[in-house]
C-alpha cells in the first residue's frame, strides 16, 4: 500500500461527522448515499476500486496499487452509513441471509458501479468497482485486434479467464458491443449482477440479472435457449449444470461467451472437465472439443511509467490439433500447442509479456513477476 490523498481524507472526515449516531444494524437509512462525494472523488482520481473496511482508512486502487486515504480508520457505523443505502430491501435481506451480496448501482453525474458487500471479523465491509462510463472497445482496452474474429463467429464457445479484477467483464462487453453494432442478432446476457448496460444497436439485447430476473444461471440458461437467441453471454460458469447447458448451447447454433476464474488456458480446460464425475468426462470432452472456439486468459500488468496497466493475454484457439488433445485427454500438450501456434493466432502468457517488454511498455522485472512459467520467459526476451 502506498500514497496519501489529503483531499479524500478530509472529505471522508466531513462525511463521517455528519453521520447519524445510534443506527441499529440492518436499519436502512433514508435518502441518498453519503458515499456519493467519495465516489465522485475516486472517479476523478481514476481509481478502479474503492475499499471500505472497518479499522482501515478508505482505500482506493489506482493503476493497480492500493492507496490509503489517510490515517483515520473507519468505524462500523461509518461503513454502515456508506453501504446500507445502496441496497434494496431484497438485497438487504440477501446480505443478512448469506452474509454477502453483489450489486450494481448508478449515480447520476458520477457513474455506474459494481459492489460486493460482505462481513469480515463480524463487521460489514464493501468492495466497490468503478465501471467505465462507456462500453470499452478492444482498442481502448489495448487488447489484440485478433480477438475481433470471435465477435464474428456464429456458433461455438469463447471463454475469457483470469483472476478477479483482470478485466474479463470489460473484454466480454467489448465483444458484445461489436456484435450489437454490426449484426442483426438477438443477444441475451445472464449476469450477477448486470455490469455494462447495452442499448439496442443493430441487435436486440436482453440482459437478465440473476436474483432479480431469474433465480440462478442454470435455470435462466435453460429458459434462454428456448427464446431464439443468436448470442448468449453467461457471466460466469459456476456449476456443472451451467457448464453442461453452455456446451449444449454452443453446439446447437449459438455463439456463447462466458468466463472462468483460472489463470491460463490449460487450467480452464481442466477446470471444466474436473467439474464432472469421471464417468461423464468422456462425453464432456467430446462436447467441449466440438464446442470450443477459443480461450483468452488475461491479466492486467503495471506499465513501466507507473501510470496505468496493460493486458497480457494468452490465447488458445481450437485448432484441429487442440480439439484432438481435448478429446483424447492429452491436456498436458496444450501449452506446447499454444507456444507453437502463432500462425493460428495463439500466444502464451510468456510470449505476450515478452512482447510488452520489447515495446518498452513494462519492465523485465514486471514480466517475471507476472509470468506463469518463469523458465520459459527468458527465451522470448532474447
N, C-alpha and C positions, 0 to 999 in steps of 0.2 A: 504494500500500500504506500501511496505517496501523495504529496500535494496538500494544499490547504486553500480553500475558497472562502475568503472572509466575507464576501457578499452573501453567499448562500448561508454561511454560518449565522450572520446577522438576521437574515430573512427567517430562518428556522426558529431562532430565538424569539423573534417578534411574534411568529405564529403560535409558538408554544405558550407565550404569556397570555394569548387570547383564548386558549382552550378552556372550556368549562371544566370545573373540578367535580369529583364525585360521580363520574359516569359509571353506571353499572355495566359489568361485562355483558356483551351481547346487545346492549341498547343501541339502536340505530340513530345517530344524530340526524337532525333535520337540516335541510339546506345544502348548499354547495360544499364540496370538499375543501377544507383548509389546505389541502395538498396542492391545489392548483398553482399558487405562486412558485412553489418549489419545482413543479413540473415545467413551468414556463422557463425558469432559470436553467434547469437541466437541459431543456431543448436548445436554449440559446448557447449553451456551452458545447453542444454536440455530443452529449452523453448518450450512450446506448442503453444503459441500465441505471436504475435507482434502487438502493437497498435501504430498508427500514428495519432495524434490528434493535431491540431493547438492550441498553448497555453500550451501544456504539453510536457515534455521530451518524447523521445521514451520510451515505456514501454514494458516489457516482462512479460509473465505469466509463472512462473516456479513452478512446483509442486502445481499448483492451486492458487498461490499467485502472485499478481501483483507487479512488481519491477520496479521502475523508474530508468532510466539510468543516471540521473544527474539532475542538476538544470536548464539547458538551455532549455527553451521551444521552440518547433518547430514553425516556421513561415509558412504562407500559401504557399509561393514559394517553401520552402523546401519540404513540403508534396507533392506538385505537382511534383517536381523533382524526388521524390522517387516512386510515384504511377503511374503517367501517362504513363511511358514507358512500364508498364506491359500490357497495353491494346492494342488490335487490333482496327482497325478502327470501326468495327461493335460494339465492346464492348464499345468504347468511345461514340459512338452515343447513345447506350442504357443508359449509365451513364448520358448523357446530357438530354435524354428524360425522364427517370424515376427517376433521381437523386440517383440511386443505381444500382449496378451491381455485380453479383457473378462471379468469375473467378477461374480457376485453372491454374497454370503455373509451369514450371520446369526450374531449373537452373543446368546445368551440373556441377557435382562435389559438389553441395550444397544439392539439394533435390527437392522435389515436394511440392507445397504449394496451399492452398485454400485461397481466399481473398474475402472480401466484401468491395467495395469502395462505399462511400456514402457521403452525405453532412450533416453537423451539424453547426448551427449558421452561415450558409451561406458559410462555408468553406469545402473543400474536406478533408475527413478522411478515414482511412483504418484500417481494422482488418484482420490480416493475420494468418492463421493456418498452422503450420508446420506439414506436413504429414509424417508418418514414411517411411523410405526408403524401407522397405519390408512390404508386406502384413502381418498383425499380425495374430497370432494364438490365439485360445481360451486360451491356456496355457499362452502365453506371456501377454495376457490381464487380466489374473487372473480371468477368468470367469468360472462358474461352468461347469465341463465336461458334465453335463447332457444336455447342450444346443446342443451338437453334434447330438442328436437324431433328431433335426429339420432339419439338413442338410441331413438326411437320408430319410426324408418324400418325398412322390411322389406327393402329392396333398394337397392343403389347404393354409391357410394364417398364416404367422408368423409376428407379429408386434413387433418392438423394439421401446420403447417410452422413453422419458426423455427430460430434458431441453437441450438447445444449449450447446455444449461442454461436454456432458455426455458420449460420446463415442459410440453413436448409429451407425455411419458410420463404425467405426472400427469393431464393433460386426458383422454387416452385411457382411463386407469384409471378415472376418474370416470364416463365414459360407459359403460364395460363394467359397472361396478358398478350403474348404473341398470338396465341390461338384465338383469343377473343377479338383481336384486331384484324385477323386475316382470314378466318374461316367461319362459314355459316354453320356452326355446330351447336349442340346442346351440351353445355358444360355444367356438371354438378360437383360441388365440393362438400366434403364432410370434414368438419374441423372441431376441435375442442381447445379453445374457442375459435370463432372466426377471427382472423387477424387482418388480412387485407380485403377491403371491400371492392369488388369488381362490378362496375356498372356495365350494362349490356353494351357490347360493341356490335360487330357483325354477328357475334354469337349471342345466345341466350344463356345467362349464367344464373344458376340457383346455388345458394350457399346455405348448407344445413349445419346448425350448431348442435353438437351433442349435449344433451342435458336440457336443451331448450326446444329444439325441433325434433329431436329423436333421442331415444334412451341410451343408445350406445352405437359404436362404429359398426359392429357386425349386423345388427338388425336394420340399421339405416342403409347399409350397403346392399343387403338383400332386397330391400324395397326399391332402391335406386335402379338396379339392373332391369326392373320392370317398367321404368319410366322413360325408356328410349333415349338414354344419353349417348353421346359420342365420346365424351371425355369425362373421366371421373378422377377427382383428386381426393385421396384419403390422407388426412393429416398425419396419421401415424398407424402403422400396422402393429397393434399391441398384443394380439392374441391369435391362437391357431385358427379360430373360426374366421376372423377378419382376413388373415393371410390366405386361407383356402378360398374365400369368396373373391378376393382380389385376383388370385391366379386364374380362377374360372372366368372372371370378367375380362381379364386381359387376353384370354384365349379365344373369347367368343365375340370379337369385333369391337372392343372398346380400347381406347388409349387410357391407361391408368397411371397416375403419378402418385407416389407416396414416399414416406420417409421411414428410416430406421435409425436407432441410436447405436451405430457401430463406427469404428474408426476408419476401416478400409473396406474395399470391395470384397475381399476374401472372407472377412468376418461377416459381412452381410449375407453371403451365401450360406455360411454355417449357421447363422442365427435363424434364418428362415427354416432350414432343414431340421435343426435341433428343436424347433418348436413342436415337432410332431413325433409320435411314438415310432420306434424303429420299424415296426411292421408297415407303417404308412409311408415311410420315406422313399421307397422306390417310385411310388405313384407321384409323390410331391416332386421328386427330382425330375420326372418326366414332364410334369406340368410346368415346373419352373424353367426348365431348359427351353421349352417351346414358347413360353410367355415373355421371357426376359428380352428387353431391348438394350438396356444399359444400366449401370450402377455408377453414380457420381458420388465419391466421398470427398468431403471438403473440410477445411479448417481455415480460420482467419489468422493471419500471421502479421505481427507488428512490422511496420516499414522501417527502413534504415533511418529516416529523419524523425521517427517517433510521432509523426502527425497523423497516422492512420494505420489501416490494416489492409492487406491484400489477401485474396483467397488462394490457397494452394489446393489443387484438386487432383484426385485420382479418378481416372475414367476407365471403366471396363465396358466394352461393347460386346454384345452377344454374337460373336463370330461363330462360324460353324465349329471351329475347334473348341471354343469356350462352351458351347452348348453340349458338345460331346463330353467334356470334362465334368460338367454338372450332372449329366445323365448317368455317367459311369462312376461317379463318386471320386473323381480324381481332383478334388478341391485344392490339394497341395500344389497343383501345377498352374493354378490360376494366376498367381503373381508373375510367374515366368511368362505366361501368355500376355499379360499386360505390358511387361517391360520390353517385350519384343514386338509389340503390336502397334507402334506409332503409325504405320501405314494405314491401319484400320481405325485410327482415331483414338487409340488408347494411350494412357500415360500413367506412370506410377506416381505416388506422392513424392518420392525422392527425386524423380525427374522434374516434377513441377516445381519443387523447392529450388532445385539447381537452376532452373530457368529464371526464377525470380532473383537469384544471386547474380547470374550473368547479366541481367538487366539492371543491376545495381539498385534494386528495389528493397532487398533485405540483405542482412549480413550473413556470412557463413555461419556464425555462431547461432543466429536465429534459426537458420535452416537445420542445423544439427539438433537444436532443442526441440524442433517440431517434426522431425522425420520419424518414421516408424521402424526403419531398418538402417541404423547408423553405419553399418558396414557397407551398405550399398551407395550411400550418398557421395563419398569421395570420388568414385569413378565417373560420376556425372558432372563433377565440378572441374574436371581437368580441361 
